[in-house]
């Protein structure tokens, strides 16, 4: 008689501080995160940092194709044994699963998605969460939706509006291409180990108008230079651009970066690009 296979216990996977891992334990929160993606116009999803699969199992109940990517070899082994193998054996599963041992920040995503659209979600490691967002922007033409959990401070910063200290580079660059929404706060007690800060879940939906009226690299440069010297007026922080006297005297340069809306940054970048000294 064939011996029934017992699932590998999740205790075999220990959270690692150097990877910024805090494993989510709350099934209700995992379910809510899994439901944040609408899947409109696409059905491929990349989960970053699946850990022990608490979010993965709920994503597998949705009509999508899932790639779960992690650098932790223990997590990879656990997911392959407990989730990927079961998905292959169980033909009634709605969602095929591919477990990928790779670093999201270094992996060419074309390898898995070609030029097709895909969504991203996850309980993101705090120590690379900002880098994950910048990588999202690199692939913005392929990613119509993005959702997941960040340190609350970072989540709020991404969704922040002009006029506050939290409004900065992430706010402007993300909101230039995506509609942002802060969904809910998650308390430390639902993680193993509990982080010292609260977490926040956000959703980003790409805007219909993706193209800027100026060079994207120039826009990124203007925003970064302005906020890297955020206490200075734009006249001082952007003085490395060879601006014409007429443009330089515009009253917008008397303002500080947190006083400009996303649209004003786009318009300013366009004016700098078309400026003639």
Secondary structure as the mmCIF struct_conf table of DSSP 4:
data_model
#
loop_
_struct_conf.conf_type_id
_struct_conf.id
_struct_conf.beg_label_comp_id
_struct_conf.beg_label_asym_id
_struct_conf.beg_label_seq_id
_struct_conf.end_label_comp_id
_struct_conf.end_label_asym_id
_struct_conf.end_label_seq_id
HELX_LH_PP_P HELX_LH_PP_P1 UNK A 2 UNK A 9
HELX_RH_3T_P HELX_RH_3T_P1 UNK A 10 UNK A 12
BEND BEND1 UNK A 13 UNK A 13
HELX_RH_3T_P HELX_RH_3T_P2 UNK A 17 UNK A 19
TURN_TY1_P TURN_TY1_P1 UNK A 20 UNK A 20
STRN STRN1 UNK A 23 UNK A 24
HELX_RH_AL_P HELX_RH_AL_P1 UNK A 27 UNK A 34
TURN_TY1_P TURN_TY1_P2 UNK A 35 UNK A 36
TURN_TY1_P TURN_TY1_P3 UNK A 40 UNK A 41
STRN STRN2 UNK A 44 UNK A 48
TURN_TY1_P TURN_TY1_P4 UNK A 51 UNK A 52
BEND BEND2 UNK A 53 UNK A 53
HELX_RH_AL_P HELX_RH_AL_P2 UNK A 54 UNK A 59
TURN_TY1_P TURN_TY1_P5 UNK A 60 UNK A 61
BEND BEND3 UNK A 62 UNK A 64
STRN STRN3 UNK A 65 UNK A 70
BEND BEND4 UNK A 71 UNK A 71
HELX_RH_AL_P HELX_RH_AL_P3 UNK A 73 UNK A 79
HELX_RH_PI_P HELX_RH_PI_P1 UNK A 80 UNK A 84
HELX_RH_AL_P HELX_RH_AL_P4 UNK A 85 UNK A 89
TURN_TY1_P TURN_TY1_P6 UNK A 91 UNK A 92
BEND BEND5 UNK A 94 UNK A 95
STRN STRN4 UNK A 97 UNK A 101
BEND BEND6 UNK A 102 UNK A 102
TURN_TY1_P TURN_TY1_P7 UNK A 104 UNK A 106
BEND BEND7 UNK A 107 UNK A 107
TURN_TY1_P TURN_TY1_P8 UNK A 109 UNK A 109
HELX_RH_AL_P HELX_RH_AL_P5 UNK A 110 UNK A 113
TURN_TY1_P TURN_TY1_P9 UNK A 114 UNK A 115
BEND BEND8 UNK A 116 UNK A 116
STRN STRN5 UNK A 119 UNK A 122
STRN STRN6 UNK A 123 UNK A 123
HELX_RH_3T_P HELX_RH_3T_P3 UNK A 126 UNK A 128
HELX_RH_AL_P HELX_RH_AL_P6 UNK A 129 UNK A 138
TURN_TY1_P TURN_TY1_P10 UNK A 139 UNK A 142
BEND BEND9 UNK A 144 UNK A 144
STRN STRN7 UNK A 145 UNK A 151
HELX_RH_AL_P HELX_RH_AL_P7 UNK A 152 UNK A 159
HELX_LH_PP_P HELX_LH_PP_P2 UNK A 160 UNK A 161
TURN_TY1_P TURN_TY1_P11 UNK A 162 UNK A 163
BEND BEND10 UNK A 164 UNK A 164
TURN_TY1_P TURN_TY1_P12 UNK A 165 UNK A 166
BEND BEND11 UNK A 168 UNK A 168
HELX_RH_AL_P HELX_RH_AL_P8 UNK A 169 UNK A 177
STRN STRN8 UNK A 178 UNK A 186
HELX_RH_3T_P HELX_RH_3T_P4 UNK A 188 UNK A 190
STRN STRN9 UNK A 191 UNK A 192
BEND BEND12 UNK A 193 UNK A 193
HELX_LH_PP_P HELX_LH_PP_P3 UNK A 194 UNK A 195
BEND BEND13 UNK A 196 UNK A 197
STRN STRN10 UNK A 199 UNK A 206
BEND BEND14 UNK A 208 UNK A 208
BEND BEND15 UNK A 213 UNK A 214
HELX_RH_AL_P HELX_RH_AL_P9 UNK A 216 UNK A 228
TURN_TY1_P TURN_TY1_P13 UNK A 229 UNK A 231
BEND BEND16 UNK A 232 UNK A 232
STRN STRN11 UNK A 233 UNK A 233
HELX_RH_AL_P HELX_RH_AL_P10 UNK A 234 UNK A 237
TURN_TY1_P TURN_TY1_P14 UNK A 238 UNK A 240
BEND BEND17 UNK A 241 UNK A 241
HELX_RH_AL_P HELX_RH_AL_P11 UNK A 245 UNK A 248
TURN_TY1_P TURN_TY1_P15 UNK A 249 UNK A 249
BEND BEND18 UNK A 250 UNK A 250
HELX_RH_3T_P HELX_RH_3T_P5 UNK A 251 UNK A 254
BEND BEND19 UNK A 255 UNK A 255
STRN STRN12 UNK A 256 UNK A 256
HELX_RH_3T_P HELX_RH_3T_P6 UNK A 257 UNK A 259
BEND BEND20 UNK A 260 UNK A 260
HELX_RH_AL_P HELX_RH_AL_P12 UNK A 262 UNK A 274
#
